[in-house]
Amino acid sequence: MRKMLFYSVMIIIVGLVFLWRHWPGGDTMTILGGGVFVTWLIFFIIEKIISNQDN
């Protein structure tokens, strides 16, 4: 899970650098990184809900 978070943040940062430098592909990287981050966030929330129900 931490690798997924790390990779999503790195993709977002690289995408923002691409946007800042006006290089092609920055939009795609930023959207892809944001999508991976949201996916990680959903899994993280579901994991917390399940662990709270066990108690």
mmCIF file of the N, C-alpha and C atoms, coordinates in Angstrom:
data_MODEL
# 
_entry.id   MODEL 
# 
loop_
_atom_site.group_PDB 
_atom_site.id 
_atom_site.type_symbol 
_atom_site.label_atom_id 
_atom_site.label_alt_id 
_atom_site.label_comp_id 
_atom_site.label_asym_id 
_atom_site.label_entity_id 
_atom_site.label_seq_id 
_atom_site.pdbx_PDB_ins_code 
_atom_site.Cartn_x 
_atom_site.Cartn_y 
_atom_site.Cartn_z 
_atom_site.occupancy 
_atom_site.B_iso_or_equiv 
_atom_site.pdbx_formal_charge 
_atom_site.auth_seq_id 
_atom_site.auth_comp_id 
_atom_site.auth_asym_id 
_atom_site.auth_atom_id 
_atom_site.pdbx_PDB_model_num 
ATOM 1   N N  . MET A 1 1  ? 0.827   -1.193 0.000   1.00 0.00 ? 1  MET A N  1 
ATOM 2   C CA . MET A 1 1  ? 0.000   0.000  0.000   1.00 0.00 ? 1  MET A CA 1 
ATOM 3   C C  . MET A 1 1  ? 0.872   1.258  0.000   1.00 0.00 ? 1  MET A C  1 
ATOM 4   N N  . ARG A 1 2  ? 1.963   1.212  0.738   1.00 0.00 ? 2  ARG A N  1 
ATOM 5   C CA . ARG A 1 2  ? 2.823   2.404  0.792   1.00 0.00 ? 2  ARG A CA 1 
ATOM 6   C C  . ARG A 1 2  ? 3.506   2.661  -0.552  1.00 0.00 ? 2  ARG A C  1 
ATOM 7   N N  . LYS A 1 3  ? 3.838   1.579  -1.264  1.00 0.00 ? 3  LYS A N  1 
ATOM 8   C CA . LYS A 1 3  ? 4.451   1.757  -2.583  1.00 0.00 ? 3  LYS A CA 1 
ATOM 9   C C  . LYS A 1 3  ? 3.473   2.436  -3.540  1.00 0.00 ? 3  LYS A C  1 
ATOM 10  N N  . MET A 1 4  ? 2.202   2.043  -3.438  1.00 0.00 ? 4  MET A N  1 
ATOM 11  C CA . MET A 1 4  ? 1.176   2.646  -4.294  1.00 0.00 ? 4  MET A CA 1 
ATOM 12  C C  . MET A 1 4  ? 1.053   4.143  -4.014  1.00 0.00 ? 4  MET A C  1 
ATOM 13  N N  . LEU A 1 5  ? 1.079   4.505  -2.742  1.00 0.00 ? 5  LEU A N  1 
ATOM 14  C CA . LEU A 1 5  ? 1.019   5.921  -2.366  1.00 0.00 ? 5  LEU A CA 1 
ATOM 15  C C  . LEU A 1 5  ? 2.257   6.659  -2.855  1.00 0.00 ? 5  LEU A C  1 
ATOM 16  N N  . PHE A 1 6  ? 3.433   6.063  -2.659  1.00 0.00 ? 6  PHE A N  1 
ATOM 17  C CA . PHE A 1 6  ? 4.684   6.686  -3.075  1.00 0.00 ? 6  PHE A CA 1 
ATOM 18  C C  . PHE A 1 6  ? 4.716   6.917  -4.585  1.00 0.00 ? 6  PHE A C  1 
ATOM 19  N N  . TYR A 1 7  ? 4.331   5.900  -5.353  1.00 0.00 ? 7  TYR A N  1 
ATOM 20  C CA . TYR A 1 7  ? 4.344   6.029  -6.812  1.00 0.00 ? 7  TYR A CA 1 
ATOM 21  C C  . TYR A 1 7  ? 3.337   7.073  -7.290  1.00 0.00 ? 7  TYR A C  1 
ATOM 22  N N  . SER A 1 8  ? 2.179   7.128  -6.669  1.00 0.00 ? 8  SER A N  1 
ATOM 23  C CA . SER A 1 8  ? 1.181   8.108  -7.100  1.00 0.00 ? 8  SER A CA 1 
ATOM 24  C C  . SER A 1 8  ? 1.670   9.528  -6.841  1.00 0.00 ? 8  SER A C  1 
ATOM 25  N N  . VAL A 1 9  ? 2.284   9.748  -5.689  1.00 0.00 ? 9  VAL A N  1 
ATOM 26  C CA . VAL A 1 9  ? 2.798   11.089 -5.381  1.00 0.00 ? 9  VAL A CA 1 
ATOM 27  C C  . VAL A 1 9  ? 3.933   11.453 -6.335  1.00 0.00 ? 9  VAL A C  1 
ATOM 28  N N  . MET A 1 10 ? 4.804   10.492 -6.640  1.00 0.00 ? 10 MET A N  1 
ATOM 29  C CA . MET A 1 10 ? 5.902   10.777 -7.565  1.00 0.00 ? 10 MET A CA 1 
ATOM 30  C C  . MET A 1 10 ? 5.388   11.079 -8.977  1.00 0.00 ? 10 MET A C  1 
ATOM 31  N N  . ILE A 1 11 ? 4.370   10.350 -9.424  1.00 0.00 ? 11 ILE A N  1 
ATOM 32  C CA . ILE A 1 11 ? 3.797   10.620 -10.747 1.00 0.00 ? 11 ILE A CA 1 
ATOM 33  C C  . ILE A 1 11 ? 3.170   12.012 -10.776 1.00 0.00 ? 11 ILE A C  1 
ATOM 34  N N  . ILE A 1 12 ? 2.493   12.392 -9.693  1.00 0.00 ? 12 ILE A N  1 
ATOM 35  C CA . ILE A 1 12 ? 1.888   13.727 -9.628  1.00 0.00 ? 12 ILE A CA 1 
ATOM 36  C C  . ILE A 1 12 ? 2.973   14.795 -9.670  1.00 0.00 ? 12 ILE A C  1 
ATOM 37  N N  . ILE A 1 13 ? 4.045   14.614 -8.912  1.00 0.00 ? 13 ILE A N  1 
ATOM 38  C CA . ILE A 1 13 ? 5.125   15.614 -8.883  1.00 0.00 ? 13 ILE A CA 1 
ATOM 39  C C  . ILE A 1 13 ? 5.780   15.749 -10.256 1.00 0.00 ? 13 ILE A C  1 
ATOM 40  N N  . VAL A 1 14 ? 6.085   14.615 -10.895 1.00 0.00 ? 14 VAL A N  1 
ATOM 41  C CA . VAL A 1 14 ? 6.696   14.671 -12.227 1.00 0.00 ? 14 VAL A CA 1 
ATOM 42  C C  . VAL A 1 14 ? 5.730   15.300 -13.228 1.00 0.00 ? 14 VAL A C  1 
ATOM 43  N N  . GLY A 1 15 ? 4.443   14.966 -13.126 1.00 0.00 ? 15 GLY A N  1 
ATOM 44  C CA . GLY A 1 15 ? 3.447   15.564 -14.012 1.00 0.00 ? 15 GLY A CA 1 
ATOM 45  C C  . GLY A 1 15 ? 3.350   17.068 -13.823 1.00 0.00 ? 15 GLY A C  1 
ATOM 46  N N  . LEU A 1 16 ? 3.433   17.530 -12.573 1.00 0.00 ? 16 LEU A N  1 
ATOM 47  C CA . LEU A 1 16 ? 3.396   18.975 -12.324 1.00 0.00 ? 16 LEU A CA 1 
ATOM 48  C C  . LEU A 1 16 ? 4.634   19.679 -12.863 1.00 0.00 ? 16 LEU A C  1 
ATOM 49  N N  . VAL A 1 17 ? 5.787   19.009 -12.790 1.00 0.00 ? 17 VAL A N  1 
ATOM 50  C CA . VAL A 1 17 ? 7.002   19.581 -13.392 1.00 0.00 ? 17 VAL A CA 1 
ATOM 51  C C  . VAL A 1 17 ? 6.830   19.675 -14.905 1.00 0.00 ? 17 VAL A C  1 
ATOM 52  N N  . PHE A 1 18 ? 6.256   18.638 -15.509 1.00 0.00 ? 18 PHE A N  1 
ATOM 53  C CA . PHE A 1 18 ? 6.001   18.669 -16.949 1.00 0.00 ? 18 PHE A CA 1 
ATOM 54  C C  . PHE A 1 18 ? 5.045   19.807 -17.307 1.00 0.00 ? 18 PHE A C  1 
ATOM 55  N N  . LEU A 1 19 ? 4.008   20.003 -16.479 1.00 0.00 ? 19 LEU A N  1 
ATOM 56  C CA . LEU A 1 19 ? 3.074   21.101 -16.741 1.00 0.00 ? 19 LEU A CA 1 
ATOM 57  C C  . LEU A 1 19 ? 3.776   22.450 -16.605 1.00 0.00 ? 19 LEU A C  1 
ATOM 58  N N  . TRP A 1 20 ? 4.601   22.571 -15.585 1.00 0.00 ? 20 TRP A N  1 
ATOM 59  C CA . TRP A 1 20 ? 5.312   23.820 -15.335 1.00 0.00 ? 20 TRP A CA 1 
ATOM 60  C C  . TRP A 1 20 ? 6.263   24.160 -16.489 1.00 0.00 ? 20 TRP A C  1 
ATOM 61  N N  . ARG A 1 21 ? 6.907   23.132 -17.067 1.00 0.00 ? 21 ARG A N  1 
ATOM 62  C CA . ARG A 1 21 ? 7.834   23.341 -18.173 1.00 0.00 ? 21 ARG A CA 1 
ATOM 63  C C  . ARG A 1 21 ? 7.135   23.336 -19.542 1.00 0.00 ? 21 ARG A C  1 
ATOM 64  N N  . HIS A 1 22 ? 5.807   23.116 -19.551 1.00 0.00 ? 22 HIS A N  1 
ATOM 65  C CA . HIS A 1 22 ? 5.000   23.073 -20.779 1.00 0.00 ? 22 HIS A CA 1 
ATOM 66  C C  . HIS A 1 22 ? 5.453   21.964 -21.730 1.00 0.00 ? 22 HIS A C  1 
ATOM 67  N N  . TRP A 1 23 ? 5.842   20.841 -21.156 1.00 0.00 ? 23 TRP A N  1 
ATOM 68  C CA . TRP A 1 23 ? 6.211   19.671 -21.940 1.00 0.00 ? 23 TRP A CA 1 
ATOM 69  C C  . TRP A 1 23 ? 4.974   18.809 -22.138 1.00 0.00 ? 23 TRP A C  1 
ATOM 70  N N  . PRO A 1 24 ? 4.905   18.062 -23.241 1.00 0.00 ? 24 PRO A N  1 
ATOM 71  C CA . PRO A 1 24 ? 3.735   17.202 -23.455 1.00 0.00 ? 24 PRO A CA 1 
ATOM 72  C C  . PRO A 1 24 ? 3.701   16.045 -22.454 1.00 0.00 ? 24 PRO A C  1 
ATOM 73  N N  . GLY A 1 25 ? 2.493   15.680 -22.077 1.00 0.00 ? 25 GLY A N  1 
ATOM 74  C CA . GLY A 1 25 ? 2.317   14.548 -21.184 1.00 0.00 ? 25 GLY A CA 1 
ATOM 75  C C  . GLY A 1 25 ? 2.077   14.921 -19.733 1.00 0.00 ? 25 GLY A C  1 
ATOM 76  N N  . GLY A 1 26 ? 2.189   16.184 -19.400 1.00 0.00 ? 26 GLY A N  1 
ATOM 77  C CA . GLY A 1 26 ? 1.993   16.604 -18.016 1.00 0.00 ? 26 GLY A CA 1 
ATOM 78  C C  . GLY A 1 26 ? 0.569   16.391 -17.532 1.00 0.00 ? 26 GLY A C  1 
ATOM 79  N N  . ASP A 1 27 ? -0.394  16.688 -18.385 1.00 0.00 ? 27 ASP A N  1 
ATOM 80  C CA . ASP A 1 27 ? -1.802  16.479 -18.010 1.00 0.00 ? 27 ASP A CA 1 
ATOM 81  C C  . ASP A 1 27 ? -2.076  15.010 -17.727 1.00 0.00 ? 27 ASP A C  1 
ATOM 82  N N  . THR A 1 28 ? -1.577  14.155 -18.600 1.00 0.00 ? 28 THR A N  1 
ATOM 83  C CA . THR A 1 28 ? -1.809  12.722 -18.456 1.00 0.00 ? 28 THR A CA 1 
ATOM 84  C C  . THR A 1 28 ? -1.187  12.192 -17.169 1.00 0.00 ? 28 THR A C  1 
ATOM 85  N N  . MET A 1 29 ? 0.039   12.605 -16.885 1.00 0.00 ? 29 MET A N  1 
ATOM 86  C CA . MET A 1 29 ? 0.707   12.132 -15.671 1.00 0.00 ? 29 MET A CA 1 
ATOM 87  C C  . MET A 1 29 ? -0.001  12.619 -14.418 1.00 0.00 ? 29 MET A C  1 
ATOM 88  N N  . THR A 1 30 ? -0.445  13.860 -14.423 1.00 0.00 ? 30 THR A N  1 
ATOM 89  C CA . THR A 1 30 ? -1.133  14.402 -13.257 1.00 0.00 ? 30 THR A CA 1 
ATOM 90  C C  . THR A 1 30 ? -2.463  13.682 -13.022 1.00 0.00 ? 30 THR A C  1 
ATOM 91  N N  . ILE A 1 31 ? -3.204  13.437 -14.090 1.00 0.00 ? 31 ILE A N  1 
ATOM 92  C CA . ILE A 1 31 ? -4.478  12.723 -13.962 1.00 0.00 ? 31 ILE A CA 1 
ATOM 93  C C  . ILE A 1 31 ? -4.242  11.280 -13.533 1.00 0.00 ? 31 ILE A C  1 
ATOM 94  N N  . LEU A 1 32 ? -3.246  10.623 -14.106 1.00 0.00 ? 32 LEU A N  1 
ATOM 95  C CA . LEU A 1 32 ? -2.934  9.242  -13.741 1.00 0.00 ? 32 LEU A CA 1 
ATOM 96  C C  . LEU A 1 32 ? -2.505  9.151  -12.275 1.00 0.00 ? 32 LEU A C  1 
ATOM 97  N N  . GLY A 1 33 ? -1.628  10.048 -11.858 1.00 0.00 ? 33 GLY A N  1 
ATOM 98  C CA . GLY A 1 33 ? -1.186  10.045 -10.464 1.00 0.00 ? 33 GLY A CA 1 
ATOM 99  C C  . GLY A 1 33 ? -2.324  10.328 -9.506  1.00 0.00 ? 33 GLY A C  1 
ATOM 100 N N  . GLY A 1 34 ? -3.206  11.255 -9.864  1.00 0.00 ? 34 GLY A N  1 
ATOM 101 C CA . GLY A 1 34 ? -4.368  11.541 -9.025  1.00 0.00 ? 34 GLY A CA 1 
ATOM 102 C C  . GLY A 1 34 ? -5.311  10.355 -8.948  1.00 0.00 ? 34 GLY A C  1 
ATOM 103 N N  . GLY A 1 35 ? -5.486  9.657  -10.051 1.00 0.00 ? 35 GLY A N  1 
ATOM 104 C CA . GLY A 1 35 ? -6.346  8.473  -10.055 1.00 0.00 ? 35 GLY A CA 1 
ATOM 105 C C  . GLY A 1 35 ? -5.792  7.370  -9.183  1.00 0.00 ? 35 GLY A C  1 
ATOM 106 N N  . VAL A 1 36 ? -4.487  7.150  -9.241  1.00 0.00 ? 36 VAL A N  1 
ATOM 107 C CA . VAL A 1 36 ? -3.863  6.134  -8.393  1.00 0.00 ? 36 VAL A CA 1 
ATOM 108 C C  . VAL A 1 36 ? -3.975  6.538  -6.931  1.00 0.00 ? 36 VAL A C  1 
ATOM 109 N N  . PHE A 1 37 ? -3.802  7.834  -6.645  1.00 0.00 ? 37 PHE A N  1 
ATOM 110 C CA . PHE A 1 37 ? -3.933  8.314  -5.270  1.00 0.00 ? 37 PHE A CA 1 
ATOM 111 C C  . PHE A 1 37 ? -5.346  8.116  -4.734  1.00 0.00 ? 37 PHE A C  1 
ATOM 112 N N  . VAL A 1 38 ? -6.344  8.423  -5.537  1.00 0.00 ? 38 VAL A N  1 
ATOM 113 C CA . VAL A 1 38 ? -7.737  8.240  -5.112  1.00 0.00 ? 38 VAL A CA 1 
ATOM 114 C C  . VAL A 1 38 ? -8.028  6.756  -4.894  1.00 0.00 ? 38 VAL A C  1 
ATOM 115 N N  . THR A 1 39 ? -7.502  5.888  -5.752  1.00 0.00 ? 39 THR A N  1 
ATOM 116 C CA . THR A 1 39 ? -7.669  4.454  -5.570  1.00 0.00 ? 39 THR A CA 1 
ATOM 117 C C  . THR A 1 39 ? -7.048  4.005  -4.253  1.00 0.00 ? 39 THR A C  1 
ATOM 118 N N  . TRP A 1 40 ? -5.836  4.495  -3.951  1.00 0.00 ? 40 TRP A N  1 
ATOM 119 C CA . TRP A 1 40 ? -5.196  4.174  -2.682  1.00 0.00 ? 40 TRP A CA 1 
ATOM 120 C C  . TRP A 1 40 ? -6.036  4.672  -1.508  1.00 0.00 ? 40 TRP A C  1 
ATOM 121 N N  . LEU A 1 41 ? -6.577  5.868  -1.629  1.00 0.00 ? 41 LEU A N  1 
ATOM 122 C CA . LEU A 1 41 ? -7.389  6.449  -0.557  1.00 0.00 ? 41 LEU A CA 1 
ATOM 123 C C  . LEU A 1 41 ? -8.640  5.613  -0.292  1.00 0.00 ? 41 LEU A C  1 
ATOM 124 N N  . ILE A 1 42 ? -9.286  5.145  -1.343  1.00 0.00 ? 42 ILE A N  1 
ATOM 125 C CA . ILE A 1 42 ? -10.474 4.301  -1.183  1.00 0.00 ? 42 ILE A CA 1 
ATOM 126 C C  . ILE A 1 42 ? -10.111 3.003  -0.472  1.00 0.00 ? 42 ILE A C  1 
ATOM 127 N N  . PHE A 1 43 ? -9.016  2.345  -0.884  1.00 0.00 ? 43 PHE A N  1 
ATOM 128 C CA . PHE A 1 43 ? -8.592  1.116  -0.219  1.00 0.00 ? 43 PHE A CA 1 
ATOM 129 C C  . PHE A 1 43 ? -8.227  1.375  1.236   1.00 0.00 ? 43 PHE A C  1 
ATOM 130 N N  . PHE A 1 44 ? -7.584  2.491  1.517   1.00 0.00 ? 44 PHE A N  1 
ATOM 131 C CA . PHE A 1 44 ? -7.192  2.834  2.879   1.00 0.00 ? 44 PHE A CA 1 
ATOM 132 C C  . PHE A 1 44 ? -8.422  3.023  3.763   1.00 0.00 ? 44 PHE A C  1 
ATOM 133 N N  . ILE A 1 45 ? -9.432  3.734  3.258   1.00 0.00 ? 45 ILE A N  1 
ATOM 134 C CA . ILE A 1 45 ? -10.657 3.959  4.026   1.00 0.00 ? 45 ILE A CA 1 
ATOM 135 C C  . ILE A 1 45 ? -11.394 2.643  4.262   1.00 0.00 ? 45 ILE A C  1 
ATOM 136 N N  . ILE A 1 46 ? -11.494 1.799  3.240   1.00 0.00 ? 46 ILE A N  1 
ATOM 137 C CA . ILE A 1 46 ? -12.164 0.504  3.400   1.00 0.00 ? 46 ILE A CA 1 
ATOM 138 C C  . ILE A 1 46 ? -11.422 -0.345 4.429   1.00 0.00 ? 46 ILE A C  1 
ATOM 139 N N  . GLU A 1 47 ? -10.101 -0.336 4.394   1.00 0.00 ? 47 GLU A N  1 
ATOM 140 C CA . GLU A 1 47 ? -9.315  -1.100 5.356   1.00 0.00 ? 47 GLU A CA 1 
ATOM 141 C C  . GLU A 1 47 ? -9.558  -0.610 6.783   1.00 0.00 ? 47 GLU A C  1 
ATOM 142 N N  . LYS A 1 48 ? -9.636  0.696  6.977   1.00 0.00 ? 48 LYS A N  1 
ATOM 143 C CA . LYS A 1 48 ? -9.914  1.255  8.310   1.00 0.00 ? 48 LYS A CA 1 
ATOM 144 C C  . LYS A 1 48 ? -11.316 0.891  8.783   1.00 0.00 ? 48 LYS A C  1 
ATOM 145 N N  . ILE A 1 49 ? -12.287 0.923  7.900   1.00 0.00 ? 49 ILE A N  1 
ATOM 146 C CA . ILE A 1 49 ? -13.658 0.573  8.279   1.00 0.00 ? 49 ILE A CA 1 
ATOM 147 C C  . ILE A 1 49 ? -13.734 -0.897 8.689   1.00 0.00 ? 49 ILE A C  1 
ATOM 148 N N  . ILE A 1 50 ? -13.083 -1.767 7.923   1.00 0.00 ? 50 ILE A N  1 
ATOM 149 C CA . ILE A 1 50 ? -13.102 -3.190 8.241   1.00 0.00 ? 50 ILE A CA 1 
ATOM 150 C C  . ILE A 1 50 ? -12.385 -3.461 9.552   1.00 0.00 ? 50 ILE A C  1 
ATOM 151 N N  . SER A 1 51 ? -11.258 -2.799 9.788   1.00 0.00 ? 51 SER A N  1 
ATOM 152 C CA . SER A 1 51 ? -10.533 -3.033 11.041  1.00 0.00 ? 51 SER A CA 1 
ATOM 153 C C  . SER A 1 51 ? -11.302 -2.501 12.241  1.00 0.00 ? 51 SER A C  1 
ATOM 154 N N  . ASN A 1 52 ? -12.099 -1.451 12.085  1.00 0.00 ? 52 ASN A N  1 
ATOM 155 C CA . ASN A 1 52 ? -12.906 -0.944 13.186  1.00 0.00 ? 52 ASN A CA 1 
ATOM 156 C C  . ASN A 1 52 ? -14.097 -1.850 13.474  1.00 0.00 ? 52 ASN A C  1 
ATOM 157 N N  . GLN A 1 53 ? -14.602 -2.555 12.475  1.00 0.00 ? 53 GLN A N  1 
ATOM 158 C CA . GLN A 1 53 ? -15.721 -3.464 12.699  1.00 0.00 ? 53 GLN A CA 1 
ATOM 159 C C  . GLN A 1 53 ? -15.264 -4.723 13.435  1.00 0.00 ? 53 GLN A C  1 
ATOM 160 N N  . ASP A 1 54 ? -14.022 -5.092 13.310  1.00 0.00 ? 54 ASP A N  1 
ATOM 161 C CA . ASP A 1 54 ? -13.491 -6.273 13.987  1.00 0.00 ? 54 ASP A CA 1 
ATOM 162 C C  . ASP A 1 54 ? -13.411 -6.066 15.483  1.00 0.00 ? 54 ASP A C  1 
ATOM 163 N N  . ASN A 1 55 ? -13.287 -4.839 15.924  1.00 0.00 ? 55 ASN A N  1 
ATOM 164 C CA . ASN A 1 55 ? -13.142 -4.560 17.361  1.00 0.00 ? 55 ASN A CA 1 
ATOM 165 C C  . ASN A 1 55 ? -14.439 -4.572 18.045  1.00 0.00 ? 55 ASN A C  1 
# 
